[in-house]
């Protein structure tokens, strides 16, 4: 009789024990409108990929415009592109790839919960990002000195009479030389927008670094680091298209 009374109590306790075994512990960053942290992580990742898709369409429009006008005003675009510094562009390419490498290591450090390495890799990512912007600022300054900034002060005399400036370029007719301003407009629009994305990314990196130093991403919550890693790698990929398109296509041996 006693065993018969005890058994129902034991059976009733089983669901409770099972529930306790599968009890889910929520992290502080969990939002109430998500059932689980995994659902929140997948939603954040999907949102980032959706954002990057809009960015692809945005930059794709500028790439298309550049290729279209380059086909229309081929001679002017070739001569103008030869005024860009390939060594500086190459250095920036290597720097940005290195920055992306450290960002990938930062994602790894967050996933394996190594706080010190995460902070270190984020700092290296930022340093190389600032180095890229420094070189780009030097390029912009050179274009300012050469009056290649589109606008009222834009000077085409270098393209009409290149020999007078010590350049071994074929001279352009005045009408064709005016089209070089269109090249530089697209150059500044495309590289400037890319640089703006880097400035925004560096601002986010400061925010992530502060949170990483508090240990927020080495306790199982790595979604912000992963999503920002996607953004930073997208910025890298955009430059890997900009560099050959603006600096290398139809480059001749005499170009500096």
C-alpha positions as CSV (number, residue, x, y, z in Angstrom):
1,X,0.0,0.0,0.0
2,X,2.9,2.3,0.9
3,X,4.6,1.6,-2.4
4,X,1.5,2.3,-4.3
5,X,1.2,5.7,-2.7
6,X,4.9,6.5,-3.2
7,X,4.8,5.6,-6.9
8,X,2.4,8.4,-8.0
9,X,4.5,10.9,-6.2
10,X,7.6,9.6,-8.0
11,X,5.9,9.7,-11.3
12,X,4.7,13.3,-10.7
13,X,8.2,14.3,-9.9
14,X,9.6,13.0,-13.2
15,X,8.3,15.8,-15.5
16,X,9.7,18.4,-13.0
17,X,13.1,16.8,-13.1
18,X,13.0,16.6,-16.9
19,X,12.1,20.2,-17.1
20,X,14.9,21.2,-14.8
21,X,17.3,19.2,-16.9
22,X,16.4,21.1,-20.0
23,X,16.0,24.5,-18.3
24,X,17.3,27.3,-20.5
25,X,19.5,29.9,-18.9
26,X,19.2,33.3,-20.6
27,X,22.1,35.6,-21.0
28,X,21.7,39.3,-20.1
29,X,21.7,40.3,-23.8
30,X,18.7,38.2,-24.6
31,X,15.7,40.2,-25.9
32,X,12.3,39.2,-24.7
33,X,10.8,39.0,-28.2
34,X,13.1,36.0,-29.1
35,X,12.4,32.6,-27.7
36,X,16.0,31.6,-27.5
37,X,19.4,33.1,-27.9
38,X,20.0,31.0,-31.0
39,X,16.9,32.5,-32.6
40,X,18.1,36.0,-31.7
41,X,21.5,35.2,-33.2
42,X,20.1,33.9,-36.4
43,X,17.8,36.9,-36.8
44,X,20.7,39.3,-36.2
45,X,22.8,37.4,-38.8
46,X,20.0,37.5,-41.3
47,X,19.5,41.2,-40.7
48,X,23.2,41.8,-41.4
49,X,23.2,39.8,-44.6
50,X,20.1,41.7,-45.7
51,X,21.9,45.0,-45.0
52,X,25.0,43.9,-46.9
53,X,22.7,43.0,-49.9
54,X,21.5,46.6,-50.0
55,X,25.2,47.7,-49.8
56,X,26.0,45.5,-52.8
57,X,23.3,47.1,-54.8
58,X,24.5,50.6,-53.8
59,X,28.1,50.0,-54.7
60,X,27.0,48.0,-57.8
61,X,25.3,51.1,-59.1
62,X,28.5,53.1,-58.9
63,X,30.5,50.3,-60.4
64,X,28.1,50.2,-63.3
65,X,28.2,54.0,-63.8
66,X,32.0,53.9,-63.8
67,X,32.2,51.1,-66.4
68,X,29.6,52.8,-68.6
69,X,31.4,56.1,-68.6
70,X,34.8,54.5,-69.0
71,X,33.4,52.8,-72.2
72,X,32.1,56.1,-73.5
73,X,35.2,58.3,-72.7
74,X,37.8,55.6,-72.8
75,X,40.9,57.8,-73.6
76,X,40.1,60.3,-70.9
77,X,39.5,57.7,-68.3
78,X,42.7,55.8,-69.1
79,X,44.9,59.0,-68.9
80,X,43.2,60.1,-65.7
81,X,43.6,56.7,-64.0
82,X,47.3,56.8,-64.8
83,X,47.5,59.7,-62.4
84,X,46.7,57.4,-59.5
85,X,49.5,56.0,-57.4
86,X,49.8,52.2,-57.8
87,X,52.3,51.8,-55.0
88,X,50.0,53.6,-52.5
89,X,47.0,51.7,-53.8
90,X,48.9,48.4,-53.4
91,X,50.0,49.3,-49.9
92,X,46.4,50.1,-48.9
93,X,45.3,46.8,-50.4
94,X,47.8,44.9,-48.2
95,X,46.9,46.9,-45.2
96,X,43.2,46.3,-45.6
97,X,43.6,42.6,-46.1
98,X,45.7,42.5,-43.0
99,X,43.1,44.4,-41.1
100,X,40.5,41.8,-42.3
101,X,42.7,39.0,-41.1
102,X,42.9,40.4,-37.6
103,X,39.1,40.9,-37.6
104,X,38.7,37.2,-38.5
105,X,41.0,36.3,-35.6
106,X,38.9,38.5,-33.3
107,X,35.8,36.5,-34.2
108,X,37.7,33.3,-33.4
109,X,38.9,34.7,-30.1
110,X,35.4,35.6,-29.1
111,X,34.1,32.2,-30.0
112,X,36.8,30.4,-28.0
113,X,36.3,32.9,-25.1
114,X,39.8,34.4,-25.0
115,X,39.2,38.0,-23.8
116,X,42.9,39.1,-24.0
117,X,43.3,38.0,-27.6
118,X,39.9,39.4,-28.6
119,X,40.9,42.9,-27.3
120,X,44.3,42.6,-28.9
121,X,43.0,41.6,-32.3
122,X,40.3,44.3,-32.3
123,X,43.1,46.9,-31.6
124,X,45.2,45.6,-34.5
125,X,42.1,45.7,-36.7
126,X,41.6,49.4,-35.8
127,X,45.3,50.3,-36.2
128,X,45.4,48.9,-39.8
129,X,42.1,50.6,-40.5
130,X,43.5,54.0,-39.5
131,X,46.6,53.3,-41.5
132,X,44.4,52.7,-44.6
133,X,42.6,56.0,-44.0
134,X,45.9,57.8,-43.5
135,X,47.3,56.7,-46.9
136,X,44.0,57.6,-48.5
137,X,44.1,61.1,-47.0
138,X,47.6,61.5,-48.5
139,X,46.3,60.5,-51.9
140,X,43.4,63.0,-51.6
141,X,45.9,65.7,-50.6
142,X,48.0,65.0,-53.7
143,X,44.9,65.3,-55.9
144,X,44.1,68.6,-54.2
145,X,47.6,69.9,-55.0
146,X,47.3,68.8,-58.6
147,X,43.9,70.5,-58.9
148,X,42.2,67.2,-59.7
149,X,39.3,67.8,-57.3
150,X,36.1,68.1,-59.4
151,X,34.7,71.6,-59.3
152,X,35.6,75.2,-60.2
153,X,39.3,74.7,-59.5
154,X,39.6,71.5,-61.6
155,X,42.5,71.9,-64.1
156,X,42.8,70.0,-67.4
157,X,46.0,71.6,-68.6
158,X,48.0,68.6,-67.5
159,X,46.0,66.4,-69.8
160,X,46.1,68.7,-72.8
161,X,49.8,69.3,-72.6
162,X,51.3,66.5,-70.5
163,X,54.9,67.1,-71.8
164,X,54.9,70.4,-70.0
165,X,54.4,68.6,-66.7
166,X,57.0,65.9,-67.5
167,X,54.4,63.3,-68.1
168,X,54.8,60.7,-70.9
169,X,51.0,60.6,-71.7
170,X,49.3,61.1,-75.0
171,X,47.8,64.6,-75.1
172,X,44.0,64.9,-75.2
173,X,41.9,67.3,-77.1
174,X,40.3,70.0,-74.8
175,X,36.8,68.4,-75.1
176,X,38.2,64.9,-74.2
177,X,40.4,66.4,-71.4
178,X,37.2,67.8,-69.8
179,X,35.9,64.2,-69.4
180,X,38.8,63.5,-67.0
181,X,36.8,65.5,-64.4
182,X,34.1,62.8,-64.6
183,X,36.7,60.1,-63.8
184,X,37.8,62.0,-60.7
185,X,34.3,62.6,-59.7
186,X,33.6,58.9,-59.8
187,X,36.9,58.2,-58.1
188,X,36.2,60.4,-55.2
189,X,32.6,59.2,-55.0
190,X,33.5,55.5,-54.9
191,X,36.6,55.7,-52.7
192,X,35.0,58.4,-50.5
193,X,32.0,56.3,-49.9
194,X,34.3,53.3,-49.1
195,X,36.3,55.5,-46.7
196,X,33.0,56.6,-45.0
197,X,32.1,53.0,-44.4
198,X,35.6,52.5,-42.8
199,X,35.1,55.5,-40.6
200,X,31.7,54.2,-39.4
201,X,33.3,50.8,-38.9
202,X,36.1,52.2,-36.8
203,X,33.6,54.0,-34.7
204,X,31.8,50.7,-34.1
205,X,35.1,49.1,-33.3
206,X,35.7,51.5,-30.5
207,X,32.3,50.5,-29.1
208,X,33.0,46.8,-29.5
209,X,36.5,47.2,-27.9
210,X,35.0,48.8,-24.8
211,X,32.5,46.0,-24.4
212,X,35.1,43.4,-25.1
213,X,37.3,44.8,-22.3
214,X,34.3,44.3,-20.0
215,X,34.2,40.6,-21.0
216,X,30.8,40.8,-22.7
217,X,31.8,38.7,-25.8
218,X,33.8,36.0,-24.0
219,X,30.9,34.6,-22.0
220,X,29.0,33.0,-24.9
221,X,27.6,36.1,-26.5
222,X,29.5,36.6,-29.8
223,X,26.8,37.8,-32.2
224,X,27.9,41.5,-32.4
225,X,31.5,40.4,-33.1
226,X,30.4,38.0,-35.8
227,X,28.0,40.4,-37.5
228,X,30.6,43.2,-37.5
229,X,33.1,40.8,-38.9
230,X,30.8,40.4,-41.9
231,X,30.6,44.1,-42.3
232,X,34.3,44.6,-42.1
233,X,35.0,41.8,-44.6
234,X,32.5,43.4,-47.0
235,X,34.4,46.7,-46.8
236,X,37.6,44.7,-47.7
237,X,35.9,43.0,-50.7
238,X,34.6,46.4,-52.0
239,X,38.2,47.7,-52.0
240,X,39.4,44.6,-53.8
241,X,37.1,45.6,-56.6
242,X,37.9,49.3,-56.5
243,X,41.7,48.9,-56.6
244,X,42.0,47.1,-60.0
245,X,39.1,49.0,-61.5
246,X,40.4,52.4,-60.7
247,X,44.2,51.9,-60.5
248,X,45.2,48.9,-62.7
249,X,43.0,48.6,-65.8
250,X,44.8,49.6,-68.9
251,X,47.8,50.7,-66.9
252,X,50.8,51.2,-69.2
253,X,54.5,50.7,-68.1
254,X,55.3,54.4,-68.2
255,X,52.7,55.3,-65.6
256,X,54.0,56.1,-62.2
